[in-house]
Amino acid sequence: MGKETKSGKAGVSDKVYQWKMVTTWPPNFPILDDACKLYARLVAEMSGNRMQIRVFGGGELVPALETFDAVRNGAAEIGHGAAYYWAGKSPAASFFATVPFGMNAQQVASWIHAGGGLALWEDLYAPFGLLPMPAGNTGVQMGGWFNKEINSLGDLKGLKMRIPGLGGAVLARAGGSPVLMAGGELYTGLERGIIDATEWLCPYHDSLMGFDEIAAFYYTPGWHEPGTNLELIFNQSRFEELTSDLKAILRAAAAQSGRWIHAQMEAKNAEAYATLLEKGVKIRRFPPAVIDGLRQLTKEVIEEMANGDRFTQKVYTSYKSFQEVMNRYSTIAEKAFYDNLQEKLS
């Protein structure tokens, strides 16, 4: 929606846009919903209030998982979420959020901005009349909360776990039972034994959920979500109606609010992790044999998915080749640094 005003400034459009943003996050959800509101504030400030965005949390205007279609159909001009929620539209979408044993936050950002990922992402969304933009990253997530120890791949058989997306498909391949359950139901589900385990996010958000009060073991690493890229999606036709300065403002605010998300996640998670240790929470590492088994099952699941869709195969080829190059370099850079750091801290 737009309305005419008189700015009195030469060279500046006097049209005021009043847009709606719908999100996949619950209202007032720490960091992620905060970032959406930060985005709206940055856009208003940089545009001199010519672009005004009202943020609606999941369920306030449309259900959270209808964000994609709401923006596509023009019920809102902007959406905020993660691309793997739309894997039902195309399996290729998952690569623009996260895939098990995939790239971490800085690697996937490099693929998107410097490895051809963004062009593929835009090609994927174009038939839906949508334009995607990267908008932050959660960083490496945790492996989840369990009410029993996981010592072998066999311990996953029959395990009822809340785990969505490709991670859920891999768990099913291992003999487990992935469960789709809303965030607000997870505490009760785990407490009452409706589920045996759940993944959520990272120490900060997991602590807010109180999982440490009811689950015996907290596992790492989050093999299923090594660096979840978040997104802003725009109704393409409404975006193209804007002047070039407003388009640039929307992109700049996406970059700034995205950096804010990752910084907040890293800082808050480090603080929450220290608190969990003080409380005596048992934090376990998945045994190497479990990780190796999950990695092999992930390869099978993803290759089957890619072989079933030509565009997904194209995206997978790009993602995989970029990851291989990045992993070779990170072995003598990031990994070498962290290995030495761990030795000094232990």
Stockholm file with secondary structure:
# STOCKHOLM 1.0

chainA/1-346         MGKETKSGKAGVSDKVYQWKMVTTWPPNFPILDDACKLYARLVAEMSGNRMQIRVFGGGELVPALETFDAVRNGAAEIGHGAAYYWAGKSPAASFFATVPFGMNAQQVASWIHAGGGLALWEDLYAPFGLLPMPAGNTGVQMGGWFNKEINSLGDLKGLKMRIPGLGGAVLARAGGSPVLMAGGELYTGLERGIIDATEWLCPYHDSLMGFDEIAAFYYTPGWHEPGTNLELIFNQSRFEELTSDLKAILRAAAAQSGRWIHAQMEAKNAEAYATLLEKGVKIRRFPPAVIDGLRQLTKEVIEEMANGDRFTQKVYTSYKSFQEVMNRYSTIAEKAFYDNLQEKLS
#=GR chainA/1-346 SS CEEECCCCCTTSCCEEEEEEEEESSCTTCTTHHHHHHHHHHHHHHHTTTSEEEEEECTTTSSCGGGHHHHHHTTSCSEEEECGGGGTTTCGGGGGGTCCTTCCCHHHHHHHHHHSSHHHHHHHHHGGGTEEEEEEEECCSCCCEEESSCCCSGGGGTTCEEECCHHHHHHHHHTTCEEECCCGGGHHHHHHTTSCSEECCSCHHHHHHHTGGGTCSEEEECCTTCSSCEEEEEEEHHHHHTSCHHHHHHHHHHHHHHHHHHHHHHHHHHHHHHHHHHHTTCCEEECCHHHHHHHHHHHHHHHHHHHHTCHHHHHHHHHHHHHHHHHHHHHHHTHHHHHHHHHHHHC
#=GC SS_cons         CEEECCCCCTTSCCEEEEEEEEESSCTTCTTHHHHHHHHHHHHHHHTTTSEEEEEECTTTSSCGGGHHHHHHTTSCSEEEECGGGGTTTCGGGGGGTCCTTCCCHHHHHHHHHHSSHHHHHHHHHGGGTEEEEEEEECCSCCCEEESSCCCSGGGGTTCEEECCHHHHHHHHHTTCEEECCCGGGHHHHHHTTSCSEECCSCHHHHHHHTGGGTCSEEEECCTTCSSCEEEEEEEHHHHHTSCHHHHHHHHHHHHHHHHHHHHHHHHHHHHHHHHHHHTTCCEEECCHHHHHHHHHHHHHHHHHHHHTCHHHHHHHHHHHHHHHHHHHHHHHTHHHHHHHHHHHHC
//
